Amino acid sequence: MNKEFTNTSTLLLFCTFGAIFFVSLSVSAVPLIVEGVRKSADMYHFLMYVDSVLEKETLGEVLLAVFTEPWARLYSTWLFLLSGTVYVAGEDWPIAIAILNIVFHALTITLASVFIFIVTRKVTLTILNSILLTFSIDVLIRVNWAISDSLFFLTATGAFIMVSIVLFRPKNLCLVILAALAVLVAGLTRPHGIAILVIGITALLMRDRLSKISSKASISVVAVFVLGLLLSFVVVAFVFGPNYEPITTEDEMLQTHLLKGIVIEGVYSSYHTGTDEFSVRLFIIFDRLVTFFSFFPQHWGTKHILLSSWFFLPWYIAFIGCWAIVCSRDIDSRIRCLILFSTIWILAVAAYAGWAHVSYEHRYRFPLMPVFAFQTILGVYLCIPLDKLLDKSKKWAIRTIVNS
């Protein structure tokens, strides 16, 4: 009887994950069906590098071209995918990328939901997580664009999940190796993957201590990390002044964005003037950080803000709830570790936006959406007695049926 029950539960679980995949796949396909493939200025820059890659005769020459070219080296994983797609699909590569984006979205949302079930063992929360991500306007808004965001959505989420699982099972060397590879792939997909690479590798090296971390240590680590970020902002604002002589293409871009006063790239009403002053440059960086976490920037319409608020308002509340419960002695140290790790992960990626700029429609926030959703679900799991509520609802349903 128990074996049959277990087999049935496993089958239902697989059906749930399958349903999550196909629903998210269908919803993610809607923007492509309605609007078609959208193109951006970035794609033309990438195509120049793709032409260079496809002209190479050996793998060694390809690797040298991708990993040494300025700017391109920050998009290595994406360039490999794009080059292969252009080689196979030819002029139809934009539609091929858009289709891959849809698959990447469905895989990411499904993986995030599987991870929620691993942590909470609640199918209800697993489904709630998939709903949050599948119908989020911030997730759907770029799925039909022939750009790298959806790939980074997948690789960054995969890296976060793999490192988090290692923190649950720090002794499993095979998981550690797989997590390191996932972090490396994510780190080479987009420029702000550098933050993921640093945080991911550090967490893997400190996995034993982190998995057993105390409440006081968690608060101390976050405090030190935040102070480090604040110090980095001061250094960036001080160094990248008008008299700075760029060393590489990348730091030249950072200096240009800061001296132009860019907060949200392309939204000129968000730009600041007077960047010759250190205080103005520092304020710009903090303005970027605050804007990064906002769901109501000045250039968004009312509908977009309302659609975005149903995702971010619960996250704000859940984030506070998670950290309010970190000090509890009853909480599993591994759960405490996940709250700490996910928070540092979010702050690290947000810090890159502070150093560089906030991209239009918050593209730099896109790979963090599953982490935001995870913290929201974790807050519900820790702060709301779901089992009691479900029992009461079942009893109420039974009484209703009997009385009728």
Secondary structure as a PSIPRED ss2 file (coil, helix, strand):
# PSIPRED VFORMAT (PSIPRED V4.0)

   1 M C   1.000  0.000  0.000
   2 N H   0.000  1.000  0.000
   3 K H   0.000  1.000  0.000
   4 E H   0.000  1.000  0.000
   5 F H   0.000  1.000  0.000
   6 T H   0.000  1.000  0.000
   7 N H   0.000  1.000  0.000
   8 T H   0.000  1.000  0.000
   9 S H   0.000  1.000  0.000
  10 T H   0.000  1.000  0.000
  11 L H   0.000  1.000  0.000
  12 L H   0.000  1.000  0.000
  13 L H   0.000  1.000  0.000
  14 F H   0.000  1.000  0.000
  15 C H   0.000  1.000  0.000
  16 T H   0.000  1.000  0.000
  17 F H   0.000  1.000  0.000
  18 G H   0.000  1.000  0.000
  19 A H   0.000  1.000  0.000
  20 I H   0.000  1.000  0.000
  21 F H   0.000  1.000  0.000
  22 F H   0.000  1.000  0.000
  23 V H   0.000  1.000  0.000
  24 S H   0.000  1.000  0.000
  25 L H   0.000  1.000  0.000
  26 S H   0.000  1.000  0.000
  27 V H   0.000  1.000  0.000
  28 S H   0.000  1.000  0.000
  29 A H   0.000  1.000  0.000
  30 V H   0.000  1.000  0.000
  31 P H   0.000  1.000  0.000
  32 L H   0.000  1.000  0.000
  33 I H   0.000  1.000  0.000
  34 V H   0.000  1.000  0.000
  35 E H   0.000  1.000  0.000
  36 G C   1.000  0.000  0.000
  37 V C   1.000  0.000  0.000
  38 R E   0.000  0.000  1.000
  39 K C   1.000  0.000  0.000
  40 S C   1.000  0.000  0.000
  41 A H   0.000  1.000  0.000
  42 D H   0.000  1.000  0.000
  43 M H   0.000  1.000  0.000
  44 Y H   0.000  1.000  0.000
  45 H H   0.000  1.000  0.000
  46 F H   0.000  1.000  0.000
  47 L H   0.000  1.000  0.000
  48 M H   0.000  1.000  0.000
  49 Y H   0.000  1.000  0.000
  50 V H   0.000  1.000  0.000
  51 D H   0.000  1.000  0.000
  52 S H   0.000  1.000  0.000
  53 V H   0.000  1.000  0.000
  54 L H   0.000  1.000  0.000
  55 E H   0.000  1.000  0.000
  56 K C   1.000  0.000  0.000
  57 E C   1.000  0.000  0.000
  58 T C   1.000  0.000  0.000
  59 L H   0.000  1.000  0.000
  60 G H   0.000  1.000  0.000
  61 E H   0.000  1.000  0.000
  62 V H   0.000  1.000  0.000
  63 L H   0.000  1.000  0.000
  64 L H   0.000  1.000  0.000
  65 A H   0.000  1.000  0.000
  66 V H   0.000  1.000  0.000
  67 F H   0.000  1.000  0.000
  68 T H   0.000  1.000  0.000
  69 E C   1.000  0.000  0.000
  70 P C   1.000  0.000  0.000
  71 W C   1.000  0.000  0.000
  72 A H   0.000  1.000  0.000
  73 R H   0.000  1.000  0.000
  74 L H   0.000  1.000  0.000
  75 Y H   0.000  1.000  0.000
  76 S H   0.000  1.000  0.000
  77 T H   0.000  1.000  0.000
  78 W H   0.000  1.000  0.000
  79 L H   0.000  1.000  0.000
  80 F H   0.000  1.000  0.000
  81 L H   0.000  1.000  0.000
  82 L H   0.000  1.000  0.000
  83 S H   0.000  1.000  0.000
  84 G H   0.000  1.000  0.000
  85 T H   0.000  1.000  0.000
  86 V H   0.000  1.000  0.000
  87 Y H   0.000  1.000  0.000
  88 V H   0.000  1.000  0.000
  89 A H   0.000  1.000  0.000
  90 G H   0.000  1.000  0.000
  91 E H   0.000  1.000  0.000
  92 D H   0.000  1.000  0.000
  93 W H   0.000  1.000  0.000
  94 P H   0.000  1.000  0.000
  95 I H   0.000  1.000  0.000
  96 A H   0.000  1.000  0.000
  97 I H   0.000  1.000  0.000
  98 A H   0.000  1.000  0.000
  99 I H   0.000  1.000  0.000
 100 L H   0.000  1.000  0.000
 101 N H   0.000  1.000  0.000
 102 I H   0.000  1.000  0.000
 103 V H   0.000  1.000  0.000
 104 F H   0.000  1.000  0.000
 105 H H   0.000  1.000  0.000
 106 A H   0.000  1.000  0.000
 107 L H   0.000  1.000  0.000
 108 T H   0.000  1.000  0.000
 109 I H   0.000  1.000  0.000
 110 T H   0.000  1.000  0.000
 111 L H   0.000  1.000  0.000
 112 A H   0.000  1.000  0.000
 113 S H   0.000  1.000  0.000
 114 V H   0.000  1.000  0.000
 115 F H   0.000  1.000  0.000
 116 I H   0.000  1.000  0.000
 117 F H   0.000  1.000  0.000
 118 I H   0.000  1.000  0.000
 119 V H   0.000  1.000  0.000
 120 T H   0.000  1.000  0.000
 121 R C   1.000  0.000  0.000
 122 K C   1.000  0.000  0.000
 123 V H   0.000  1.000  0.000
 124 T H   0.000  1.000  0.000
 125 L H   0.000  1.000  0.000
 126 T H   0.000  1.000  0.000
 127 I H   0.000  1.000  0.000
 128 L H   0.000  1.000  0.000
 129 N H   0.000  1.000  0.000
 130 S H   0.000  1.000  0.000
 131 I H   0.000  1.000  0.000
 132 L H   0.000  1.000  0.000
 133 L H   0.000  1.000  0.000
 134 T H   0.000  1.000  0.000
 135 F C   1.000  0.000  0.000
 136 S C   1.000  0.000  0.000
 137 I H   0.000  1.000  0.000
 138 D H   0.000  1.000  0.000
 139 V H   0.000  1.000  0.000
 140 L H   0.000  1.000  0.000
 141 I C   1.000  0.000  0.000
 142 R C   1.000  0.000  0.000
 143 V C   1.000  0.000  0.000
 144 N C   1.000  0.000  0.000
 145 W E   0.000  0.000  1.000
 146 A C   1.000  0.000  0.000
 147 I C   1.000  0.000  0.000
 148 S C   1.000  0.000  0.000
 149 D H   0.000  1.000  0.000
 150 S H   0.000  1.000  0.000
 151 L H   0.000  1.000  0.000
 152 F H   0.000  1.000  0.000
 153 F H   0.000  1.000  0.000
 154 L H   0.000  1.000  0.000
 155 T H   0.000  1.000  0.000
 156 A H   0.000  1.000  0.000
 157 T H   0.000  1.000  0.000
 158 G H   0.000  1.000  0.000
 159 A H   0.000  1.000  0.000
 160 F H   0.000  1.000  0.000
 161 I H   0.000  1.000  0.000
 162 M H   0.000  1.000  0.000
 163 V H   0.000  1.000  0.000
 164 S H   0.000  1.000  0.000
 165 I H   0.000  1.000  0.000
 166 V H   0.000  1.000  0.000
 167 L H   0.000  1.000  0.000
 168 F H   0.000  1.000  0.000
 169 R C   1.000  0.000  0.000
 170 P C   1.000  0.000  0.000
 171 K C   1.000  0.000  0.000
 172 N C   1.000  0.000  0.000
 173 L H   0.000  1.000  0.000
 174 C H   0.000  1.000  0.000
 175 L H   0.000  1.000  0.000
 176 V H   0.000  1.000  0.000
 177 I H   0.000  1.000  0.000
 178 L H   0.000  1.000  0.000
 179 A H   0.000  1.000  0.000
 180 A H   0.000  1.000  0.000
 181 L H   0.000  1.000  0.000
 182 A H   0.000  1.000  0.000
 183 V H   0.000  1.000  0.000
 184 L H   0.000  1.000  0.000
 185 V H   0.000  1.000  0.000
 186 A H   0.000  1.000  0.000
 187 G H   0.000  1.000  0.000
 188 L C   1.000  0.000  0.000
 189 T C   1.000  0.000  0.000
 190 R C   1.000  0.000  0.000
 191 P C   1.000  0.000  0.000
 192 H C   1.000  0.000  0.000
 193 G H   0.000  1.000  0.000
 194 I H   0.000  1.000  0.000
 195 A H   0.000  1.000  0.000
 196 I H   0.000  1.000  0.000
 197 L H   0.000  1.000  0.000
 198 V H   0.000  1.000  0.000
 199 I H   0.000  1.000  0.000
 200 G H   0.000  1.000  0.000
 201 I H   0.000  1.000  0.000
 202 T H   0.000  1.000  0.000
 203 A H   0.000  1.000  0.000
 204 L H   0.000  1.000  0.000
 205 L H   0.000  1.000  0.000
 206 M C   1.000  0.000  0.000
 207 R H   0.000  1.000  0.000
 208 D H   0.000  1.000  0.000
 209 R H   0.000  1.000  0.000
 210 L H   0.000  1.000  0.000
 211 S H   0.000  1.000  0.000
 212 K C   1.000  0.000  0.000
 213 I C   1.000  0.000  0.000
 214 S C   1.000  0.000  0.000
 215 S H   0.000  1.000  0.000
 216 K H   0.000  1.000  0.000
 217 A H   0.000  1.000  0.000
 218 S H   0.000  1.000  0.000
 219 I H   0.000  1.000  0.000
 220 S H   0.000  1.000  0.000
 221 V H   0.000  1.000  0.000
 222 V H   0.000  1.000  0.000
 223 A H   0.000  1.000  0.000
 224 V H   0.000  1.000  0.000
 225 F H   0.000  1.000  0.000
 226 V H   0.000  1.000  0.000
 227 L H   0.000  1.000  0.000
 228 G H   0.000  1.000  0.000
 229 L H   0.000  1.000  0.000
 230 L H   0.000  1.000  0.000
 231 L H   0.000  1.000  0.000
 232 S H   0.000  1.000  0.000
 233 F H   0.000  1.000  0.000
 234 V H   0.000  1.000  0.000
 235 V H   0.000  1.000  0.000
 236 V H   0.000  1.000  0.000
 237 A H   0.000  1.000  0.000
 238 F H   0.000  1.000  0.000
 239 V H   0.000  1.000  0.000
 240 F C   1.000  0.000  0.000
 241 G C   1.000  0.000  0.000
 242 P C   1.000  0.000  0.000
 243 N C   1.000  0.000  0.000
 244 Y C   1.000  0.000  0.000
 245 E C   1.000  0.000  0.000
 246 P C   1.000  0.000  0.000
 247 I C   1.000  0.000  0.000
 248 T C   1.000  0.000  0.000
 249 T H   0.000  1.000  0.000
 250 E H   0.000  1.000  0.000
 251 D H   0.000  1.000  0.000
 252 E H   0.000  1.000  0.000
 253 M H   0.000  1.000  0.000
 254 L H   0.000  1.000  0.000
 255 Q H   0.000  1.000  0.000
 256 T H   0.000  1.000  0.000
 257 H H   0.000  1.000  0.000
 258 L H   0.000  1.000  0.000
 259 L H   0.000  1.000  0.000
 260 K C   1.000  0.000  0.000
 261 G C   1.000  0.000  0.000
 262 I C   1.000  0.000  0.000
 263 V C   1.000  0.000  0.000
 264 I E   0.000  0.000  1.000
 265 E C   1.000  0.000  0.000
 266 G C   1.000  0.000  0.000
 267 V C   1.000  0.000  0.000
 268 Y H   0.000  1.000  0.000
 269 S H   0.000  1.000  0.000
 270 S H   0.000  1.000  0.000
 271 Y C   1.000  0.000  0.000
 272 H C   1.000  0.000  0.000
 273 T C   1.000  0.000  0.000
 274 G C   1.000  0.000  0.000
 275 T C   1.000  0.000  0.000
 276 D C   1.000  0.000  0.000
 277 E C   1.000  0.000  0.000
 278 F H   0.000  1.000  0.000
 279 S H   0.000  1.000  0.000
 280 V H   0.000  1.000  0.000
 281 R H   0.000  1.000  0.000
 282 L H   0.000  1.000  0.000
 283 F H   0.000  1.000  0.000
 284 I H   0.000  1.000  0.000
 285 I H   0.000  1.000  0.000
 286 F H   0.000  1.000  0.000
 287 D H   0.000  1.000  0.000
 288 R H   0.000  1.000  0.000
 289 L H   0.000  1.000  0.000
 290 V H   0.000  1.000  0.000
 291 T H   0.000  1.000  0.000
 292 F H   0.000  1.000  0.000
 293 F C   1.000  0.000  0.000
 294 S C   1.000  0.000  0.000
 295 F C   1.000  0.000  0.000
 296 F C   1.000  0.000  0.000
 297 P C   1.000  0.000  0.000
 298 Q C   1.000  0.000  0.000
 299 H C   1.000  0.000  0.000
 300 W C   1.000  0.000  0.000
 301 G C   1.000  0.000  0.000
 302 T H   0.000  1.000  0.000
 303 K H   0.000  1.000  0.000
 304 H H   0.000  1.000  0.000
 305 I H   0.000  1.000  0.000
 306 L H   0.000  1.000  0.000
 307 L H   0.000  1.000  0.000
 308 S H   0.000  1.000  0.000
 309 S H   0.000  1.000  0.000
 310 W H   0.000  1.000  0.000
 311 F H   0.000  1.000  0.000
 312 F H   0.000  1.000  0.000
 313 L H   0.000  1.000  0.000
 314 P H   0.000  1.000  0.000
 315 W H   0.000  1.000  0.000
 316 Y H   0.000  1.000  0.000
 317 I H   0.000  1.000  0.000
 318 A H   0.000  1.000  0.000
 319 F H   0.000  1.000  0.000
 320 I H   0.000  1.000  0.000
 321 G H   0.000  1.000  0.000
 322 C H   0.000  1.000  0.000
 323 W H   0.000  1.000  0.000
 324 A H   0.000  1.000  0.000
 325 I H   0.000  1.000  0.000
 326 V C   1.000  0.000  0.000
 327 C C   1.000  0.000  0.000
 328 S C   1.000  0.000  0.000
 329 R C   1.000  0.000  0.000
 330 D C   1.000  0.000  0.000
 331 I C   1.000  0.000  0.000
 332 D C   1.000  0.000  0.000
 333 S H   0.000  1.000  0.000
 334 R H   0.000  1.000  0.000
 335 I H   0.000  1.000  0.000
 336 R H   0.000  1.000  0.000
 337 C H   0.000  1.000  0.000
 338 L H   0.000  1.000  0.000
 339 I H   0.000  1.000  0.000
 340 L H   0.000  1.000  0.000
 341 F H   0.000  1.000  0.000
 342 S H   0.000  1.000  0.000
 343 T H   0.000  1.000  0.000
 344 I H   0.000  1.000  0.000
 345 W H   0.000  1.000  0.000
 346 I H   0.000  1.000  0.000
 347 L H   0.000  1.000  0.000
 348 A H   0.000  1.000  0.000
 349 V H   0.000  1.000  0.000
 350 A H   0.000  1.000  0.000
 351 A H   0.000  1.000  0.000
 352 Y H   0.000  1.000  0.000
 353 A H   0.000  1.000  0.000
 354 G H   0.000  1.000  0.000
 355 W H   0.000  1.000  0.000
 356 A C   1.000  0.000  0.000
 357 H C   1.000  0.000  0.000
 358 V E   0.000  0.000  1.000
 359 S C   1.000  0.000  0.000
 360 Y H   0.000  1.000  0.000
 361 E H   0.000  1.000  0.000
 362 H H   0.000  1.000  0.000
 363 R H   0.000  1.000  0.000
 364 Y H   0.000  1.000  0.000
 365 R H   0.000  1.000  0.000
 366 F H   0.000  1.000  0.000
 367 P H   0.000  1.000  0.000
 368 L H   0.000  1.000  0.000
 369 M H   0.000  1.000  0.000
 370 P H   0.000  1.000  0.000
 371 V H   0.000  1.000  0.000
 372 F H   0.000  1.000  0.000
 373 A H   0.000  1.000  0.000
 374 F H   0.000  1.000  0.000
 375 Q H   0.000  1.000  0.000
 376 T H   0.000  1.000  0.000
 377 I H   0.000  1.000  0.000
 378 L H   0.000  1.000  0.000
 379 G H   0.000  1.000  0.000
 380 V H   0.000  1.000  0.000
 381 Y H   0.000  1.000  0.000
 382 L H   0.000  1.000  0.000
 383 C H   0.000  1.000  0.000
 384 I C   1.000  0.000  0.000
 385 P C   1.000  0.000  0.000
 386 L H   0.000  1.000  0.000
 387 D H   0.000  1.000  0.000
 388 K H   0.000  1.000  0.000
 389 L H   0.000  1.000  0.000
 390 L H   0.000  1.000  0.000
 391 D H   0.000  1.000  0.000
 392 K H   0.000  1.000  0.000
 393 S H   0.000  1.000  0.000
 394 K H   0.000  1.000  0.000
 395 K H   0.000  1.000  0.000
 396 W H   0.000  1.000  0.000
 397 A H   0.000  1.000  0.000
 398 I H   0.000  1.000  0.000
 399 R H   0.000  1.000  0.000
 400 T H   0.000  1.000  0.000
 401 I H   0.000  1.000  0.000
 402 V H   0.000  1.000  0.000
 403 N H   0.000  1.000  0.000
 404 S C   1.000  0.000  0.000
